[in-house]
Amino acid sequence: MLDFHHTWPYERVKNDLYFEECPFCHTSPVLIPIKKEAVQGAFEGIKAPVVMPCCHERIVIESMDRDYIWADRKLR
Ligand SMILES: [Zn+2]
C-alpha cells in the first residue's frame, strides 16, 4: 500500500537524482546514490536499497514516479 507518509520528492538533473533536502538530517541538496538501472527498476516496483551519503540512514525505495520516491519507512 502506497502511503503518503512514505513519500519524498526528488529532482532529476540529467542522470543524477537529488533530494532537495534529506528527510533525516535535512542536508540540502543530497545526491541519491542509486544506479540508473535501479531507478528503472524502482519505476517498475523493484526494491532499491539506498544509504544516504549525508547521515548514513538506510531506506529501501519500493517504488517511484517522476516526482516522488516511496520508501519502506516513514519519511514525514
Ligand atoms: Zn541525511
N, CA, C, O and the ligand as a Tripos MOL2 file, in Angstrom:
@<TRIPOS>MOLECULE
protein
  305   303    77     0     0
PROTEIN
NO_CHARGES

@<TRIPOS>ATOM
      1 N           0.8580   -1.2020    0.0000 N.3       1 MET1
      2 CA          0.0000    0.0000    0.0000 C.3       1 MET1
      3 C           0.8860    1.2410    0.0000 C.2       1 MET1
      4 O           1.7510    1.3990    0.8620 O.2       1 MET1
      5 N           0.6650    2.1080   -0.9630 N.am      2 LEU2
      6 CA          1.4840    3.3110   -1.0490 C.3       2 LEU2
      7 C           0.9150    4.3780   -0.1130 C.2       2 LEU2
      8 O          -0.2410    4.7840   -0.2340 O.2       2 LEU2
      9 N           1.7410    4.8110    0.8020 N.am      3 ASP3
     10 CA          1.3240    5.7280    1.8610 C.3       3 ASP3
     11 C           2.0600    7.0550    1.6750 C.2       3 ASP3
     12 O           3.2800    7.0830    1.5110 O.2       3 ASP3
     13 N           1.2990    8.1540    1.7040 N.am      4 PHE4
     14 CA          1.8860    9.4900    1.5210 C.3       4 PHE4
     15 C           3.0260    9.7510    2.5090 C.2       4 PHE4
     16 O           3.9970   10.4270    2.1710 O.2       4 PHE4
     17 N           2.9090    9.2190    3.7260 N.am      5 HIS5
     18 CA          3.9490    9.4550    4.7340 C.3       5 HIS5
     19 C           5.2740    8.7860    4.3690 C.2       5 HIS5
     20 O           6.3160    9.1000    4.9430 O.2       5 HIS5
     21 N           5.2210    7.8730    3.4210 N.am      6 HIS6
     22 CA          6.4420    7.1860    2.9890 C.3       6 HIS6
     23 C           7.0420    7.8250    1.7350 C.2       6 HIS6
     24 O           8.0000    7.2990    1.1680 O.2       6 HIS6
     25 N           6.4880    8.9450    1.3060 N.am      7 THR7
     26 CA          6.9600    9.5810    0.0730 C.3       7 THR7
     27 C           7.9320   10.7090    0.3620 C.2       7 THR7
     28 O           7.9210   11.3170    1.4320 O.2       7 THR7
     29 N           8.7730   10.9680   -0.6290 N.am      8 TRP8
     30 CA          9.6610   12.1230   -0.5390 C.3       8 TRP8
     31 C           9.9330   12.5960   -1.9710 C.2       8 TRP8
     32 O          10.1870   11.7810   -2.8580 O.2       8 TRP8
     33 N           9.8790   13.9080   -2.1920 N.am      9 PRO9
     34 CA         10.0980   14.3960   -3.5590 C.3       9 PRO9
     35 C          11.5770   14.3850   -3.9420 C.2       9 PRO9
     36 O          12.4560   14.5420   -3.0950 O.2       9 PRO9
     37 N          11.8240   14.2020   -5.2030 N.am     10 TYR10
     38 CA         13.2010   14.2680   -5.6740 C.3      10 TYR10
     39 C          13.2440   15.0840   -6.9620 C.2      10 TYR10
     40 O          12.2240   15.3290   -7.6070 O.2      10 TYR10
     41 N          14.4570   15.4940   -7.3100 N.am     11 GLU11
     42 CA         14.6930   16.2300   -8.5490 C.3      11 GLU11
     43 C          15.6400   15.4180   -9.4110 C.2      11 GLU11
     44 O          16.5230   14.7290   -8.9010 O.2      11 GLU11
     45 N          15.4540   15.5020  -10.7070 N.am     12 ARG12
     46 CA         16.3780   14.8510  -11.6240 C.3      12 ARG12
     47 C          17.1660   15.9240  -12.3640 C.2      12 ARG12
     48 O          16.5880   16.8280  -12.9680 O.2      12 ARG12
     49 N          18.4950   15.8150  -12.3120 N.am     13 VAL13
     50 CA         19.3550   16.7040  -13.0780 C.3      13 VAL13
     51 C          20.2020   15.8170  -13.9820 C.2      13 VAL13
     52 O          21.1220   15.1390  -13.5250 O.2      13 VAL13
     53 N          19.8760   15.8340  -15.2690 N.am     14 LYS14
     54 CA         20.4690   14.9020  -16.2250 C.3      14 LYS14
     55 C          20.2510   13.4780  -15.7070 C.2      14 LYS14
     56 O          19.1060   13.0530  -15.5550 O.2      14 LYS14
     57 N          21.3330   12.7290  -15.4320 N.am     15 ASN15
     58 CA         21.1430   11.3530  -14.9800 C.3      15 ASN15
     59 C          21.2370   11.1990  -13.4660 C.2      15 ASN15
     60 O          21.1890   10.0860  -12.9420 O.2      15 ASN15
     61 N          21.3730   12.3340  -12.7630 N.am     16 ASP16
     62 CA         21.5000   12.2520  -11.3120 C.3      16 ASP16
     63 C          20.1840   12.6120  -10.6290 C.2      16 ASP16
     64 O          19.4380   13.4760  -11.0880 O.2      16 ASP16
     65 N          19.9230   11.9250   -9.5200 N.am     17 LEU17
     66 CA         18.7330   12.2150   -8.7310 C.3      17 LEU17
     67 C          19.1600   12.8610   -7.4220 C.2      17 LEU17
     68 O          20.1270   12.4430   -6.7860 O.2      17 LEU17
     69 N          18.4250   13.8780   -7.0420 N.am     18 TYR18
     70 CA         18.7170   14.6070   -5.8100 C.3      18 TYR18
     71 C          17.4780   14.7200   -4.9470 C.2      18 TYR18
     72 O          16.3640   14.8590   -5.4530 O.2      18 TYR18
     73 N          17.6800   14.6580   -3.6290 N.am     19 PHE19
     74 CA         16.6550   15.1460   -2.7160 C.3      19 PHE19
     75 C          16.9560   16.6120   -2.4550 C.2      19 PHE19
     76 O          18.0940   16.9790   -2.1650 O.2      19 PHE19
     77 N          15.9420   17.4350   -2.5590 N.am     20 GLU20
     78 CA         16.0850   18.8550   -2.2280 C.3      20 GLU20
     79 C          16.5980   18.9900   -0.7940 C.2      20 GLU20
     80 O          17.3820   19.8800   -0.4630 O.2      20 GLU20
     81 N          16.1160   18.0600    0.0420 N.am     21 GLU21
     82 CA         16.5180   18.0510    1.4450 C.3      21 GLU21
     83 C          16.4560   16.6150    1.9450 C.2      21 GLU21
     84 O          15.5210   15.8790    1.6290 O.2      21 GLU21
     85 N          17.4620   16.2190    2.7300 N.am     22 CYS22
     86 CA         17.4280   14.8740    3.3140 C.3      22 CYS22
     87 C          16.2810   14.7850    4.3150 C.2      22 CYS22
     88 O          16.1400   15.6740    5.1550 O.2      22 CYS22
     89 N          15.4470   13.7280    4.2500 N.am     23 PRO23
     90 CA         14.3330   13.6190    5.1950 C.3      23 PRO23
     91 C          14.7820   13.3520    6.6240 C.2      23 PRO23
     92 O          13.9890   13.5010    7.5540 O.2      23 PRO23
     93 N          16.0460   12.9580    6.8160 N.am     24 PHE24
     94 CA         16.5240   12.5900    8.1550 C.3      24 PHE24
     95 C          17.3520   13.6950    8.7990 C.2      24 PHE24
     96 O          17.0820   14.0820    9.9360 O.2      24 PHE24
     97 N          18.3620   14.2120    8.0860 N.am     25 CYS25
     98 CA         19.2680   15.1820    8.7090 C.3      25 CYS25
     99 C          19.1280   16.5730    8.0900 C.2      25 CYS25
    100 O          19.7760   17.5240    8.5280 O.2      25 CYS25
    101 N          18.2760   16.6840    7.0670 N.am     26 HIS26
    102 CA         17.9510   17.9830    6.4520 C.3      26 HIS26
    103 C          19.1100   18.6390    5.7160 C.2      26 HIS26
    104 O          19.0770   19.8420    5.4540 O.2      26 HIS26
    105 N          20.1380   17.8590    5.3810 N.am     27 THR27
    106 CA         21.1740   18.3570    4.4840 C.3      27 THR27
    107 C          20.5350   18.6630    3.1380 C.2      27 THR27
    108 O          19.5910   17.9910    2.7240 O.2      27 THR27
    109 N          21.0530   19.6770    2.4590 N.am     28 SER28
    110 CA         20.4400   20.0980    1.1970 C.3      28 SER28
    111 C          21.4810   20.6450    0.2340 C.2      28 SER28
    112 O          22.3570   21.4110    0.6360 O.2      28 SER28
    113 N          21.3930   20.2590   -1.0270 N.am     29 PRO29
    114 CA         20.6810   19.0920   -1.5590 C.3      29 PRO29
    115 C          21.5410   17.8500   -1.3730 C.2      29 PRO29
    116 O          22.7190   17.9500   -1.0300 O.2      29 PRO29
    117 N          20.9530   16.6850   -1.6000 N.am     30 VAL30
    118 CA         21.6760   15.4180   -1.4130 C.3      30 VAL30
    119 C          21.5590   14.5810   -2.6820 C.2      30 VAL30
    120 O          20.4600   14.2980   -3.1590 O.2      30 VAL30
    121 N          22.7040   14.1920   -3.2160 N.am     31 LEU31
    122 CA         22.7210   13.2780   -4.3540 C.3      31 LEU31
    123 C          22.3010   11.8950   -3.8660 C.2      31 LEU31
    124 O          22.8610   11.3810   -2.8980 O.2      31 LEU31
    125 N          21.3330   11.3010   -4.5230 N.am     32 ILE32
    126 CA         20.8610    9.9720   -4.1200 C.3      32 ILE32
    127 C          21.7550    8.9230   -4.7730 C.2      32 ILE32
    128 O          21.8220    8.8470   -6.0000 O.2      32 ILE32
    129 N          22.4460    8.1100   -3.9640 N.am     33 PRO33
    130 CA         23.3620    7.1120   -4.5370 C.3      33 PRO33
    131 C          22.6010    5.9050   -5.0650 C.2      33 PRO33
    132 O          22.4640    4.8900   -4.3830 O.2      33 PRO33
    133 N          22.1140    6.0330   -6.2800 N.am     34 ILE34
    134 CA         21.3410    4.9500   -6.8850 C.3      34 ILE34
    135 C          21.7380    4.8370   -8.3530 C.2      34 ILE34
    136 O          21.8890    5.8410   -9.0480 O.2      34 ILE34
    137 N          21.9030    3.6030   -8.8100 N.am     35 LYS35
    138 CA         22.2950    3.3880  -10.2030 C.3      35 LYS35
    139 C          21.1030    3.5880  -11.1280 C.2      35 LYS35
    140 O          19.9470    3.4030  -10.7450 O.2      35 LYS35
    141 N          21.4220    3.9680  -12.3470 N.am     36 LYS36
    142 CA         20.3880    4.1940  -13.3630 C.3      36 LYS36
    143 C          19.4790    2.9710  -13.5200 C.2      36 LYS36
    144 O          18.2630    3.1040  -13.6620 O.2      36 LYS36
    145 N          20.0870    1.7740  -13.4930 N.am     37 GLU37
    146 CA         19.3070    0.5460  -13.6590 C.3      37 GLU37
    147 C          18.3540    0.3610  -12.4810 C.2      37 GLU37
    148 O          17.2310   -0.1150  -12.6500 O.2      37 GLU37
    149 N          18.8150    0.7460  -11.2720 N.am     38 ALA38
    150 CA         17.9800    0.6140  -10.0770 C.3      38 ALA38
    151 C          16.8210    1.6000  -10.1240 C.2      38 ALA38
    152 O          15.7290    1.3070   -9.6360 O.2      38 ALA38
    153 N          17.0600    2.7760  -10.7140 N.am     39 VAL39
    154 CA         15.9800    3.7540  -10.8800 C.3      39 VAL39
    155 C          14.9130    3.1660  -11.7970 C.2      39 VAL39
    156 O          13.7200    3.2240  -11.4990 O.2      39 VAL39
    157 N          15.3540    2.6090  -12.9020 N.am     40 GLN40
    158 CA         14.4150    1.9810  -13.8400 C.3      40 GLN40
    159 C          13.6320    0.8810  -13.1320 C.2      40 GLN40
    160 O          12.4210    0.7520  -13.3110 O.2      40 GLN40
    161 N          14.3370    0.0920  -12.3270 N.am     41 GLY41
    162 CA         13.6880   -0.9800  -11.5780 C.3      41 GLY41
    163 C          12.6520   -0.4360  -10.6050 C.2      41 GLY41
    164 O          11.5550   -0.9800  -10.4780 O.2      41 GLY41
    165 N          13.0160    0.6520   -9.9160 N.am     42 ALA42
    166 CA         12.0950    1.2330   -8.9210 C.3      42 ALA42
    167 C          10.8090    1.7000   -9.5850 C.2      42 ALA42
    168 O           9.7280    1.5910   -9.0070 O.2      42 ALA42
    169 N          10.9300    2.2210  -10.8010 N.am     43 PHE43
    170 CA          9.7250    2.6260  -11.5390 C.3      43 PHE43
    171 C           8.8150    1.4270  -11.7740 C.2      43 PHE43
    172 O           7.5990    1.5720  -11.9040 O.2      43 PHE43
    173 N           9.4230    0.2310  -11.8270 N.am     44 GLU44
    174 CA          8.6540   -0.9930  -12.0710 C.3      44 GLU44
    175 C           8.3370   -1.7310  -10.7720 C.2      44 GLU44
    176 O           7.8080   -2.8420  -10.7930 O.2      44 GLU44
    177 N           8.6700   -1.0940   -9.6290 N.am     45 GLY45
    178 CA          8.3330   -1.6820   -8.3390 C.3      45 GLY45
    179 C           9.3670   -2.6440   -7.7970 C.2      45 GLY45
    180 O           9.0750   -3.4250   -6.8910 O.2      45 GLY45
    181 N          10.5890   -2.5960   -8.3460 N.am     46 ILE46
    182 CA         11.6740   -3.4400   -7.8340 C.3      46 ILE46
    183 C          12.4140   -2.6430   -6.7700 C.2      46 ILE46
    184 O          12.8670   -1.5270   -7.0270 O.2      46 ILE46
    185 N          12.5370   -3.2190   -5.5670 N.am     47 LYS47
    186 CA         13.0990   -2.5050   -4.4290 C.3      47 LYS47
    187 C          14.5650   -2.1550   -4.6370 C.2      47 LYS47
    188 O          15.3400   -2.9460   -5.1750 O.2      47 LYS47
    189 N          14.9320   -0.9410   -4.1970 N.am     48 ALA48
    190 CA         16.3040   -0.4590   -4.3450 C.3      48 ALA48
    191 C          16.7770    0.1180   -3.0190 C.2      48 ALA48
    192 O          16.2990    1.1690   -2.5930 O.2      48 ALA48
    193 N          17.7260   -0.5700   -2.3570 N.am     49 PRO49
    194 CA         18.2510   -0.0340   -1.1000 C.3      49 PRO49
    195 C          19.1590    1.1600   -1.3520 C.2      49 PRO49
    196 O          19.9320    1.1800   -2.3100 O.2      49 PRO49
    197 N          19.0530    2.1490   -0.4800 N.am     50 VAL50
    198 CA         19.8660    3.3580   -0.5960 C.3      50 VAL50
    199 C          20.3790    3.7140    0.7930 C.2      50 VAL50
    200 O          19.6300    3.6700    1.7690 O.2      50 VAL50
    201 N          21.6730    4.0720    0.8760 N.am     51 VAL51
    202 CA         22.2330    4.6050    2.1170 C.3      51 VAL51
    203 C          22.5130    6.0800    1.8690 C.2      51 VAL51
    204 O          23.2710    6.4330    0.9650 O.2      51 VAL51
    205 N          21.9090    6.9270    2.6630 N.am     52 MET52
    206 CA         22.0760    8.3620    2.4650 C.3      52 MET52
    207 C          23.5420    8.7370    2.6860 C.2      52 MET52
    208 O          24.1260    8.3430    3.6950 O.2      52 MET52
    209 N          24.1440    9.4870    1.7680 N.am     53 PRO53
    210 CA         25.5600    9.8380    1.9010 C.3      53 PRO53
    211 C          25.8150   10.8290    3.0350 C.2      53 PRO53
    212 O          26.9340   10.9200    3.5380 O.2      53 PRO53
    213 N          24.7940   11.5660    3.4350 N.am     54 CYS54
    214 CA         24.9460   12.6190    4.4470 C.3      54 CYS54
    215 C          24.9510   12.0610    5.8660 C.2      54 CYS54
    216 O          25.8040   12.4260    6.6750 O.2      54 CYS54
    217 N          23.9980   11.1760    6.1720 N.am     55 CYS55
    218 CA         23.8360   10.7300    7.5600 C.3      55 CYS55
    219 C          23.8050    9.2080    7.6830 C.2      55 CYS55
    220 O          23.6150    8.6730    8.7750 O.2      55 CYS55
    221 N          23.9960    8.5020    6.5430 N.am     56 HIS56
    222 CA         24.0670    7.0420    6.5130 C.3      56 HIS56
    223 C          22.7790    6.3650    6.9520 C.2      56 HIS56
    224 O          22.7900    5.1860    7.3050 O.2      56 HIS56
    225 N          21.6710    7.0930    6.9340 N.am     57 GLU57
    226 CA         20.3710    6.4530    7.1700 C.3      57 GLU57
    227 C          20.0740    5.5520    5.9750 C.2      57 GLU57
    228 O          20.3770    5.8920    4.8310 O.2      57 GLU57
    229 N          19.4730    4.3930    6.2640 N.am     58 ARG58
    230 CA         19.1520    3.4490    5.1950 C.3      58 ARG58
    231 C          17.6640    3.5010    4.8770 C.2      58 ARG58
    232 O          16.8150    3.5160    5.7680 O.2      58 ARG58
    233 N          17.3820    3.5280    3.6020 N.am     59 ILE59
    234 CA         15.9940    3.3710    3.1780 C.3      59 ILE59
    235 C          15.9710    2.3500    2.0420 C.2      59 ILE59
    236 O          16.9770    2.1090    1.3750 O.2      59 ILE59
    237 N          14.8080    1.7660    1.8470 N.am     60 VAL60
    238 CA         14.6020    0.9450    0.6590 C.3      60 VAL60
    239 C          13.5430    1.6490   -0.1710 C.2      60 VAL60
    240 O          12.4050    1.8230    0.2640 O.2      60 VAL60
    241 N          13.9340    2.0490   -1.3690 N.am     61 ILE61
    242 CA         12.9670    2.6490   -2.2790 C.3      61 ILE61
    243 C          12.1520    1.5180   -2.8820 C.2      61 ILE61
    244 O          12.6760    0.6580   -3.5890 O.2      61 ILE61
    245 N          10.8510    1.5380   -2.5850 N.am     62 GLU62
    246 CA          9.9860    0.4510   -3.0360 C.3      62 GLU62
    247 C           9.3240    0.7610   -4.3670 C.2      62 GLU62
    248 O           8.9050   -0.1350   -5.0990 O.2      62 GLU62
    249 N           9.2380    2.0650   -4.6660 N.am     63 SER63
    250 CA          8.6000    2.4680   -5.9070 C.3      63 SER63
    251 C           8.9340    3.9300   -6.1400 C.2      63 SER63
    252 O           9.3090    4.6370   -5.2050 O.2      63 SER63
    253 N           8.8060    4.3800   -7.3520 N.am     64 MET64
    254 CA          8.9680    5.8010   -7.6060 C.3      64 MET64
    255 C           8.2280    6.2090   -8.8680 C.2      64 MET64
    256 O           7.9920    5.4040   -9.7690 O.2      64 MET64
    257 N           7.8670    7.4980   -8.9040 N.am     65 ASP65
    258 CA          7.3210    8.0400  -10.1350 C.3      65 ASP65
    259 C           8.1900    9.2390  -10.5170 C.2      65 ASP65
    260 O           9.3090    9.3770  -10.0240 O.2      65 ASP65
    261 N           7.6900   10.0840  -11.3730 N.am     66 ARG66
    262 CA          8.5390   11.1670  -11.8790 C.3      66 ARG66
    263 C           8.8270   12.2460  -10.8440 C.2      66 ARG66
    264 O           9.7170   13.0710  -11.0500 O.2      66 ARG66
    265 N           8.0920   12.2550   -9.7380 N.am     67 ASP67
    266 CA          8.2550   13.2990   -8.7280 C.3      67 ASP67
    267 C           8.6340   12.7830   -7.3460 C.2      67 ASP67
    268 O           9.3000   13.4790   -6.5800 O.2      67 ASP67
    269 N           8.2050   11.5500   -7.0260 N.am     68 TYR68
    270 CA          8.3490   11.0500   -5.6590 C.3      68 TYR68
    271 C           8.9650    9.6630   -5.6220 C.2      68 TYR68
    272 O           8.8240    8.8670   -6.5500 O.2      68 TYR68
    273 N           9.6570    9.4000   -4.5100 N.am     69 ILE69
    274 CA         10.0270    8.0240   -4.1820 C.3      69 ILE69
    275 C           9.1020    7.5620   -3.0530 C.2      69 ILE69
    276 O           8.6260    8.3740   -2.2590 O.2      69 ILE69
    277 N           8.8540    6.2640   -2.9890 N.am     70 TRP70
    278 CA          8.1340    5.6560   -1.8630 C.3      70 TRP70
    279 C           9.1360    4.7710   -1.1380 C.2      70 TRP70
    280 O           9.7580    3.8970   -1.7420 O.2      70 TRP70
    281 N           9.2890    5.0040    0.1620 N.am     71 ALA71
    282 CA         10.2490    4.2540    0.9450 C.3      71 ALA71
    283 C           9.5580    3.2120    1.8020 C.2      71 ALA71
    284 O           8.3360    3.2120    1.9480 O.2      71 ALA71
    285 N          10.3790    2.3070    2.3760 N.am     72 ASP72
    286 CA          9.8600    1.2500    3.2390 C.3      72 ASP72
    287 C           9.5640    1.7810    4.6530 C.2      72 ASP72
    288 O           9.0270    1.0550    5.4890 O.2      72 ASP72
    289 N           9.9150    3.0390    4.9130 N.am     73 ARG73
    290 CA          9.6940    3.6070    6.2460 C.3      73 ARG73
    291 C           9.1480    5.0170    6.1110 C.2      73 ARG73
    292 O           9.2360    5.6370    5.0520 O.2      73 ARG73
    293 N           8.5830    5.5100    7.1990 N.am     74 LYS74
    294 CA          8.0130    6.8620    7.1800 C.3      74 LYS74
    295 C           9.1060    7.9030    7.0150 C.2      74 LYS74
    296 O          10.1330    7.8510    7.6910 O.2      74 LYS74
    297 N           8.8810    8.8400    6.1220 N.am     75 LEU75
    298 CA          9.8490    9.9110    5.8830 C.3      75 LEU75
    299 C           9.3040   11.2570    6.3550 C.2      75 LEU75
    300 O          10.0360   12.2460    6.4050 O.2      75 LEU75
    301 N           8.0090   11.2910    6.7030 N.am     76 ARG76
    302 CA          7.4110   12.5470    7.1780 C.3      76 ARG76
    303 C           6.3260   12.2510    8.2020 C.2      76 ARG76
    304 O           5.7000   13.1740    8.7230 O.2      76 ARG76
    305 ZN         20.8700   12.8630    5.7260 Zn       77 ZN77
@<TRIPOS>BOND
     1     1     2 1
     2     2     3 1
     3     3     4 2
     4     3     5 am
     5     5     6 1
     6     6     7 1
     7     7     8 2
     8     7     9 am
     9     9    10 1
    10    10    11 1
    11    11    12 2
    12    11    13 am
    13    13    14 1
    14    14    15 1
    15    15    16 2
    16    15    17 am
    17    17    18 1
    18    18    19 1
    19    19    20 2
    20    19    21 am
    21    21    22 1
    22    22    23 1
    23    23    24 2
    24    23    25 am
    25    25    26 1
    26    26    27 1
    27    27    28 2
    28    27    29 am
    29    29    30 1
    30    30    31 1
    31    31    32 2
    32    31    33 am
    33    33    34 1
    34    34    35 1
    35    35    36 2
    36    35    37 am
    37    37    38 1
    38    38    39 1
    39    39    40 2
    40    39    41 am
    41    41    42 1
    42    42    43 1
    43    43    44 2
    44    43    45 am
    45    45    46 1
    46    46    47 1
    47    47    48 2
    48    47    49 am
    49    49    50 1
    50    50    51 1
    51    51    52 2
    52    51    53 am
    53    53    54 1
    54    54    55 1
    55    55    56 2
    56    55    57 am
    57    57    58 1
    58    58    59 1
    59    59    60 2
    60    59    61 am
    61    61    62 1
    62    62    63 1
    63    63    64 2
    64    63    65 am
    65    65    66 1
    66    66    67 1
    67    67    68 2
    68    67    69 am
    69    69    70 1
    70    70    71 1
    71    71    72 2
    72    71    73 am
    73    73    74 1
    74    74    75 1
    75    75    76 2
    76    75    77 am
    77    77    78 1
    78    78    79 1
    79    79    80 2
    80    79    81 am
    81    81    82 1
    82    82    83 1
    83    83    84 2
    84    83    85 am
    85    85    86 1
    86    86    87 1
    87    87    88 2
    88    87    89 am
    89    89    90 1
    90    90    91 1
    91    91    92 2
    92    91    93 am
    93    93    94 1
    94    94    95 1
    95    95    96 2
    96    95    97 am
    97    97    98 1
    98    98    99 1
    99    99   100 2
   100    99   101 am
   101   101   102 1
   102   102   103 1
   103   103   104 2
   104   103   105 am
   105   105   106 1
   106   106   107 1
   107   107   108 2
   108   107   109 am
   109   109   110 1
   110   110   111 1
   111   111   112 2
   112   111   113 am
   113   113   114 1
   114   114   115 1
   115   115   116 2
   116   115   117 am
   117   117   118 1
   118   118   119 1
   119   119   120 2
   120   119   121 am
   121   121   122 1
   122   122   123 1
   123   123   124 2
   124   123   125 am
   125   125   126 1
   126   126   127 1
   127   127   128 2
   128   127   129 am
   129   129   130 1
   130   130   131 1
   131   131   132 2
   132   131   133 am
   133   133   134 1
   134   134   135 1
   135   135   136 2
   136   135   137 am
   137   137   138 1
   138   138   139 1
   139   139   140 2
   140   139   141 am
   141   141   142 1
   142   142   143 1
   143   143   144 2
   144   143   145 am
   145   145   146 1
   146   146   147 1
   147   147   148 2
   148   147   149 am
   149   149   150 1
   150   150   151 1
   151   151   152 2
   152   151   153 am
   153   153   154 1
   154   154   155 1
   155   155   156 2
   156   155   157 am
   157   157   158 1
   158   158   159 1
   159   159   160 2
   160   159   161 am
   161   161   162 1
   162   162   163 1
   163   163   164 2
   164   163   165 am
   165   165   166 1
   166   166   167 1
   167   167   168 2
   168   167   169 am
   169   169   170 1
   170   170   171 1
   171   171   172 2
   172   171   173 am
   173   173   174 1
   174   174   175 1
   175   175   176 2
   176   175   177 am
   177   177   178 1
   178   178   179 1
   179   179   180 2
   180   179   181 am
   181   181   182 1
   182   182   183 1
   183   183   184 2
   184   183   185 am
   185   185   186 1
   186   186   187 1
   187   187   188 2
   188   187   189 am
   189   189   190 1
   190   190   191 1
   191   191   192 2
   192   191   193 am
   193   193   194 1
   194   194   195 1
   195   195   196 2
   196   195   197 am
   197   197   198 1
   198   198   199 1
   199   199   200 2
   200   199   201 am
   201   201   202 1
   202   202   203 1
   203   203   204 2
   204   203   205 am
   205   205   206 1
   206   206   207 1
   207   207   208 2
   208   207   209 am
   209   209   210 1
   210   210   211 1
   211   211   212 2
   212   211   213 am
   213   213   214 1
   214   214   215 1
   215   215   216 2
   216   215   217 am
   217   217   218 1
   218   218   219 1
   219   219   220 2
   220   219   221 am
   221   221   222 1
   222   222   223 1
   223   223   224 2
   224   223   225 am
   225   225   226 1
   226   226   227 1
   227   227   228 2
   228   227   229 am
   229   229   230 1
   230   230   231 1
   231   231   232 2
   232   231   233 am
   233   233   234 1
   234   234   235 1
   235   235   236 2
   236   235   237 am
   237   237   238 1
   238   238   239 1
   239   239   240 2
   240   239   241 am
   241   241   242 1
   242   242   243 1
   243   243   244 2
   244   243   245 am
   245   245   246 1
   246   246   247 1
   247   247   248 2
   248   247   249 am
   249   249   250 1
   250   250   251 1
   251   251   252 2
   252   251   253 am
   253   253   254 1
   254   254   255 1
   255   255   256 2
   256   255   257 am
   257   257   258 1
   258   258   259 1
   259   259   260 2
   260   259   261 am
   261   261   262 1
   262   262   263 1
   263   263   264 2
   264   263   265 am
   265   265   266 1
   266   266   267 1
   267   267   268 2
   268   267   269 am
   269   269   270 1
   270   270   271 1
   271   271   272 2
   272   271   273 am
   273   273   274 1
   274   274   275 1
   275   275   276 2
   276   275   277 am
   277   277   278 1
   278   278   279 1
   279   279   280 2
   280   279   281 am
   281   281   282 1
   282   282   283 1
   283   283   284 2
   284   283   285 am
   285   285   286 1
   286   286   287 1
   287   287   288 2
   288   287   289 am
   289   289   290 1
   290   290   291 1
   291   291   292 2
   292   291   293 am
   293   293   294 1
   294   294   295 1
   295   295   296 2
   296   295   297 am
   297   297   298 1
   298   298   299 1
   299   299   300 2
   300   299   301 am
   301   301   302 1
   302   302   303 1
   303   303   304 2
@<TRIPOS>SUBSTRUCTURE
     1 MET1         2 RESIDUE 1 A MET
     2 LEU2         6 RESIDUE 1 A LEU
     3 ASP3        10 RESIDUE 1 A ASP
     4 PHE4        14 RESIDUE 1 A PHE
     5 HIS5        18 RESIDUE 1 A HIS
     6 HIS6        22 RESIDUE 1 A HIS
     7 THR7        26 RESIDUE 1 A THR
     8 TRP8        30 RESIDUE 1 A TRP
     9 PRO9        34 RESIDUE 1 A PRO
    10 TYR10       38 RESIDUE 1 A TYR
    11 GLU11       42 RESIDUE 1 A GLU
    12 ARG12       46 RESIDUE 1 A ARG
    13 VAL13       50 RESIDUE 1 A VAL
    14 LYS14       54 RESIDUE 1 A LYS
    15 ASN15       58 RESIDUE 1 A ASN
    16 ASP16       62 RESIDUE 1 A ASP
    17 LEU17       66 RESIDUE 1 A LEU
    18 TYR18       70 RESIDUE 1 A TYR
    19 PHE19       74 RESIDUE 1 A PHE
    20 GLU20       78 RESIDUE 1 A GLU
    21 GLU21       82 RESIDUE 1 A GLU
    22 CYS22       86 RESIDUE 1 A CYS
    23 PRO23       90 RESIDUE 1 A PRO
    24 PHE24       94 RESIDUE 1 A PHE
    25 CYS25       98 RESIDUE 1 A CYS
    26 HIS26      102 RESIDUE 1 A HIS
    27 THR27      106 RESIDUE 1 A THR
    28 SER28      110 RESIDUE 1 A SER
    29 PRO29      114 RESIDUE 1 A PRO
    30 VAL30      118 RESIDUE 1 A VAL
    31 LEU31      122 RESIDUE 1 A LEU
    32 ILE32      126 RESIDUE 1 A ILE
    33 PRO33      130 RESIDUE 1 A PRO
    34 ILE34      134 RESIDUE 1 A ILE
    35 LYS35      138 RESIDUE 1 A LYS
    36 LYS36      142 RESIDUE 1 A LYS
    37 GLU37      146 RESIDUE 1 A GLU
    38 ALA38      150 RESIDUE 1 A ALA
    39 VAL39      154 RESIDUE 1 A VAL
    40 GLN40      158 RESIDUE 1 A GLN
    41 GLY41      162 RESIDUE 1 A GLY
    42 ALA42      166 RESIDUE 1 A ALA
    43 PHE43      170 RESIDUE 1 A PHE
    44 GLU44      174 RESIDUE 1 A GLU
    45 GLY45      178 RESIDUE 1 A GLY
    46 ILE46      182 RESIDUE 1 A ILE
    47 LYS47      186 RESIDUE 1 A LYS
    48 ALA48      190 RESIDUE 1 A ALA
    49 PRO49      194 RESIDUE 1 A PRO
    50 VAL50      198 RESIDUE 1 A VAL
    51 VAL51      202 RESIDUE 1 A VAL
    52 MET52      206 RESIDUE 1 A MET
    53 PRO53      210 RESIDUE 1 A PRO
    54 CYS54      214 RESIDUE 1 A CYS
    55 CYS55      218 RESIDUE 1 A CYS
    56 HIS56      222 RESIDUE 1 A HIS
    57 GLU57      226 RESIDUE 1 A GLU
    58 ARG58      230 RESIDUE 1 A ARG
    59 ILE59      234 RESIDUE 1 A ILE
    60 VAL60      238 RESIDUE 1 A VAL
    61 ILE61      242 RESIDUE 1 A ILE
    62 GLU62      246 RESIDUE 1 A GLU
    63 SER63      250 RESIDUE 1 A SER
    64 MET64      254 RESIDUE 1 A MET
    65 ASP65      258 RESIDUE 1 A ASP
    66 ARG66      262 RESIDUE 1 A ARG
    67 ASP67      266 RESIDUE 1 A ASP
    68 TYR68      270 RESIDUE 1 A TYR
    69 ILE69      274 RESIDUE 1 A ILE
    70 TRP70      278 RESIDUE 1 A TRP
    71 ALA71      282 RESIDUE 1 A ALA
    72 ASP72      286 RESIDUE 1 A ASP
    73 ARG73      290 RESIDUE 1 A ARG
    74 LYS74      294 RESIDUE 1 A LYS
    75 LEU75      298 RESIDUE 1 A LEU
    76 ARG76      302 RESIDUE 1 A ARG
    77 ZN77       305 GROUP 0 **** ****
